[in-house]
Amino acid sequence: MTPAVLIAGDSIAATYPAEHVPMTGWGQVLGELTRPEIRVVNFASPGRSTKSFRTQGRWDALLEALRKDDFVLFQFGHNDQKSDIPYDYADENAYCANLKRFISEVRAKGALPVLLTSVARRKFDEHGVPLQTLGVYPELMRGTAEETDVPLIDLNAMTTDWLTRIGAEASGEYFMHVPPGVYPDWKDGAADDTHFREKGARLIAGMIAEDAKRRRLPLAECFL
């Protein structure tokens, strides 16, 4: 049976309706890079964390759709760190425990988990060096991948390297920086250094596909 790629994550990976243009999640465009017979099923949703993805029912829906030999891509961290939002917040121990439970349940169905560290925000110090705004969560994801022997795609490292190369000014066009009066859903404009425009979402999707192929991960079989 041909595998599918299922995505569990937050707003960075989510699929947005047409009226939300130009905001685009990488999960929304990942299917452009897969072989024609591969289905990409995106369960990522804005505001979700490893905690709320389960408590708000997204995980049950994903498990219902999951089949043997499918792949599940996990990207969480942006919302887990929000200690002021109790229904999302997962401290270090809870974050790792939540990921391990996801991994166990995916494997129980004969499917294959893949962990992705959260993409870096577009934040720079006065010397033009990208700032790390995600605290310990990328390192926790790396550690969990190693401990559970799950493939890791280190988007945090890759996007930090990319921001270092391209710089603050040039990177703005990849993120949700839009002038007022251009898009109906953003009539007042936006200056968002977390979420991506279509160009940025395609960049992230490309990083995922290319890293999987370069390292010959099992996920690579899904890509062109």
Disulfide bonds with the S-S distance in Angstrom:
none
